[in-house]
Amino acid sequence: MKKLIKTSALALAGLMYAGTADAAGFHLSEYSATGMGRSFAGAGVVGDDYSAIGFNPAGMQYNRKSGGQAGVSVVSLHADYKGSIDTTATMGPNGTPIAVGSRSGSGHTRITRALPNFFGQYKINQDTTFGMGIYVPYGLATDYENGWFAESHAGLSQISAVNVSPALSYQINKLIAIGGAVNFQYTDARITGALEQGGLYFQNGTNDLRGDDLGVGYTLGLTITPRDDIRLGVSYRSKIKQKLKGTVETTGMDAYGANGKNDIFAKVTTPEVITFSGAYNINRCFTLSGTARWTRWSQFKSLDIYKQADGSLLSGTEENWKNTWYYAIGLDYNYNKNWTFRTGLGYDETVIKSPDYRTARIPDGRRVLASLGASYRYQNWQIDAGYTHIFLHGGSAQGEAEGASAADLKYSSDAEMFSMGVQYKF
């Protein structure tokens, strides 16, 4: 069973590489094209696709028919950065110092990646529904060009968590439905960077760290339908503790005899999430929706990597993130029996307490989302599309890793997201 889950997750992970654009920290919501069109307002309770498994499993009851869907979201993040880094000395390949002092510069980076998703559900009877989802709830990626002036602080940083989630919902009565999902989560990470110790920068020296692990958590959901035109829901996603095991490969350190591979591990915990959502059918044409989501990022105190041989700290970065809220409001317009158009606005708080805890690896900032979307229905088929532009608040990053020199970086970023999906109902 464990091998089957990991294989399914790996198949999806091989197609995707997540960005940090859409939500605070490395939370992702891009597994619903209809949801993207309304900035993910009404997550899990609107009932116009099968992604409730990922947001609120009880919301599966709002889909009257069995069916499935497949989709893909494309995230494109672009950022400008500038700043400086102080170094005591730069060591050449032969082990002799070749420069002393600070380095500075500026640059631009763009990351475009795809995030696929798959959902399906089957109505066992009038009150009970079984579902299955494969999607990406967490991920991040930052990637700087080789040789950039602060490469000892960050090169490539990538983490992706793929969930394989069987789910079940039950309609207790006309008012209340409950649901739950088991989240088998495969997490894969890779971190690269230049070598530096105490302000001593080693030219051409690099570390390449890789690790993965499989963890298990759950999602619980409740929906309340006080009237036919009002749907309310609350869900809780549990934290998942994982111990990513892998290797670190050191290269470019021939003069110091330090090349080679070592086994390493890192402890990663994806946070608890509580989501409140609602939807109101104003009339036959318009539906208003909203969401408030709380994420417990405060448990992410540091990013530490240890040697497996003796448990000693290989590298550590103080993070000290804070808990965040995400708010969204959306509006759907049912133009006719074939077409629906939607729009939405969202606001996401940043996990960063101050520039001292913003790092080059995760230069997080608060976000404003502006979204548009549409759906076309024909017989048993539905095609969905969503677009979101994200305005990211820039900021300075002064956080530093263990042994790295002080850096002062400034970022200016924005992002686009586009999602397409197809549904079939029977």
Secondary structure by P-SEA (a helix, b strand, c coil): caaaaaaaaaaaaaabbbbcccccccccccccaaaaaaccccccccccccccccccccccccccccccccbbbbbbbbbcccccccccbbbccccccccbbbbbbcbbbbbbbbbbbccccccccccccccccccccccbbbbbcccccccccccbbbbbbbbbccccccccccccccbbbbbbbbbbbbbbbbbbcccbbbcccbbbbbcccccccccccccccccccbbbbbbbbbbbbbbbbbbbbbcccccccccccccbbbbbbbbbbbbbbccccccccbbbbbbbbbbcccccccbbbbbcccccccbbbbbbbbbbcccccbbbbcccccbbbbcccbbbbbccccccccccccccccbbbbbccbbbbcccbbbbbbbbbbbbbbbbbccccccccbbbbbbbbcbbbbbbbccccc
